[in-house]
Amino acid sequence: MKVLQVTAPGSESVLLDMPIPDPGPGEARVRILGVATCPQWDLHLRHNEPMFVGHQFHYPYTPGQPGHEATGVIDALGEGVSALALGDCVSVWRDPGHRVQVIKVVR
C-alpha cells in the first residue's frame, strides 16, 4: 500500500510502500477510497506549529499523517468483530497514540 509521510516542515514528504496489514483480534481492515485533509492538524503539521501548548512535532512524522480522516470499505475482519461486515462503507479517524475510530455509514 502507499502511505504518505511528512519528512520535514513545509512540503517535504515521501510516498512509502508498506505491507498491507492483516487485522488482529477485534480489528477491521479498511480499503481506503478517499482521504480528507484536516484543516487543523494537517496544516499545523505542515507548518510545524503545534495546536496544543507543550506539543512538539517530531519529523519524519508518523506514516499516514496527514490523511487521518478517511472513508472506505471493510475488506477484512479480525477474530471477534461482529458490528461490521465485509463490504460495509465506513468513515475512519485515527491519530498517533489513539485507537482508530470507525463510524459505519448507513445508506
ZALOMAR-551934 format. One record per residue (C-alpha): residue number from 1; residue in three letters; y, z, x. Coordinates in steps of 0.02 Angstrom, whole numbers, plus 50000, padded with zeros to 5 digits. Each point is the difference from the previous one (the first is absolute). Layout:
// ZALOMAR-551934
+-----+------+-------+-------+-------+
| pos | code | north |    up |  east |
+-----+------+-------+-------+-------+
| NUM |  Ala |     Y |     Z |     X |
...
+-----+------+-------+-------+-------+
This chain:
// ZALOMAR-551934
+-----+------+-------+-------+-------+
| pos | code | north |    up |  east |
+-----+------+-------+-------+-------+
|   1 |  Met | 50000 | 50000 | 50000 |
|   2 |  Lys | 50180 | 49975 | 50054 |
|   3 |  Val | 50110 | 50155 | 50016 |
|   4 |  Leu | 50185 | 50009 | 50046 |
|   5 |  Gln | 50052 | 50128 | 50131 |
|   6 |  Val | 50180 | 50039 | 50046 |
|   7 |  Thr | 50003 | 50019 | 50190 |
|   8 |  Ala | 50182 | 50047 | 50025 |
|   9 |  Pro | 50159 | 50026 | 49899 |
|  10 |  Gly | 50080 | 49840 | 49939 |
|  11 |  Ser | 49893 | 49852 | 49954 |
|  12 |  Glu | 49867 | 50022 | 50136 |
|  13 |  Ser | 49828 | 49995 | 49921 |
|  14 |  Val | 49829 | 49925 | 50024 |
|  15 |  Leu | 49865 | 49939 | 49882 |
|  16 |  Leu | 49836 | 50084 | 50047 |
|  17 |  Asp | 49822 | 49948 | 49963 |
|  18 |  Met | 49904 | 50153 | 49943 |
|  19 |  Pro | 49825 | 50020 | 49928 |
|  20 |  Ile | 49983 | 50014 | 49812 |
|  21 |  Pro | 49945 | 50180 | 49969 |
|  22 |  Asp | 49859 | 50050 | 49884 |
|  23 |  Pro | 50050 | 50134 | 49873 |
|  24 |  Gly | 49929 | 50174 | 50028 |
|  25 |  Pro | 49946 | 50122 | 49865 |
|  26 |  Gly | 50133 | 50018 | 49866 |
|  27 |  Glu | 50097 | 49850 | 50066 |
|  28 |  Ala | 50036 | 49825 | 49936 |
|  29 |  Arg | 50046 | 49846 | 50102 |
|  30 |  Val | 50140 | 49891 | 49934 |
|  31 |  Arg | 50018 | 49815 | 50040 |
|  32 |  Ile | 50189 | 49992 | 50013 |
|  33 |  Leu | 50082 | 49858 | 49904 |
|  34 |  Gly | 50183 | 50049 | 50021 |
|  35 |  Val | 50104 | 50123 | 50101 |
|  36 |  Ala | 50172 | 50067 | 49958 |
|  37 |  Thr | 50132 | 50045 | 50127 |
|  38 |  Cys | 50059 | 50178 | 49969 |
|  39 |  Pro | 50191 | 49997 | 50009 |
|  40 |  Gln | 50002 | 50180 | 50058 |
|  41 |  Trp | 49860 | 50033 | 50124 |
|  42 |  Asp | 49977 | 49825 | 50071 |
|  43 |  Leu | 50185 | 49974 | 50036 |
|  44 |  His | 50015 | 50173 | 50078 |
|  45 |  Leu | 49848 | 49959 | 50108 |
|  46 |  Arg | 50075 | 49834 | 50053 |
|  47 |  His | 50166 | 50079 | 50049 |
|  48 |  Asn | 49923 | 50160 | 50074 |
|  49 |  Glu | 50101 | 50106 | 49879 |
|  50 |  Pro | 49884 | 50133 | 49925 |
|  51 |  Met | 50028 | 50044 | 49817 |
|  52 |  Phe | 49960 | 50184 | 50026 |
|  53 |  Val | 50083 | 50129 | 50112 |
|  54 |  Gly | 49892 | 50035 | 50151 |
|  55 |  His | 49888 | 49848 | 49975 |
|  56 |  Gln | 49978 | 49876 | 50143 |
|  57 |  Phe | 49919 | 49830 | 50003 |
|  58 |  His | 49877 | 49969 | 50142 |
|  59 |  Tyr | 49972 | 49820 | 50052 |
|  60 |  Pro | 49889 | 49905 | 49990 |
|  61 |  Tyr | 49992 | 50063 | 49821 |
|  62 |  Thr | 49845 | 50019 | 49893 |
|  63 |  Pro | 49921 | 49829 | 49968 |
|  64 |  Gly | 50027 | 49943 | 49820 |
|  65 |  Gln | 50175 | 50072 | 49988 |
|  66 |  Pro | 50112 | 49926 | 49937 |
|  67 |  Gly | 49901 | 49947 | 49850 |
|  68 |  His | 49944 | 50166 | 49930 |
|  69 |  Glu | 50029 | 49944 | 49820 |
|  70 |  Ala | 49877 | 49866 | 49946 |
|  71 |  Thr | 49897 | 49927 | 49859 |
|  72 |  Gly | 49826 | 49930 | 50006 |
|  73 |  Val | 49824 | 49999 | 49932 |
|  74 |  Ile | 49861 | 50125 | 50032 |
|  75 |  Asp | 49869 | 49907 | 50103 |
|  76 |  Ala | 49887 | 50143 | 50057 |
|  77 |  Leu | 49963 | 50177 | 49943 |
|  78 |  Gly | 49938 | 50148 | 50098 |
|  79 |  Glu | 49870 | 50122 | 49936 |
|  80 |  Gly | 50057 | 50108 | 49855 |
|  81 |  Val | 50146 | 49894 | 49939 |
|  82 |  Ser | 49993 | 49987 | 49810 |
|  83 |  Ala | 50181 | 49982 | 49943 |
|  84 |  Leu | 50015 | 49824 | 50073 |
|  85 |  Ala | 49892 | 49845 | 49991 |
|  86 |  Leu | 49981 | 49843 | 50105 |
|  87 |  Gly | 50132 | 49876 | 49947 |
|  88 |  Asp | 50124 | 50130 | 49934 |
|  89 |  Cys | 50181 | 49954 | 50035 |
|  90 |  Val | 50090 | 50146 | 50084 |
|  91 |  Ser | 50163 | 50051 | 50081 |
|  92 |  Val | 49989 | 50100 | 50161 |
|  93 |  Trp | 50119 | 50115 | 50091 |
|  94 |  Arg | 49961 | 50073 | 50170 |
|  95 |  Asp | 50092 | 50082 | 50141 |
|  96 |  Pro | 49942 | 50074 | 50166 |
|  97 |  Gly | 49937 | 50177 | 49977 |
|  98 |  His | 49976 | 49983 | 49812 |
|  99 |  Arg | 49854 | 49949 | 49892 |
| 100 |  Val | 50011 | 49828 | 49923 |
| 101 |  Gln | 50058 | 50001 | 49820 |
| 102 |  Val | 49919 | 49868 | 49888 |
| 103 |  Ile | 50064 | 49957 | 49828 |
| 104 |  Lys | 49888 | 49893 | 49890 |
| 105 |  Val | 50096 | 49862 | 49914 |
| 106 |  Val | 49952 | 49988 | 49816 |
| 107 |  Arg | 50022 | 49830 | 49920 |
+-----+------+-------+-------+-------+
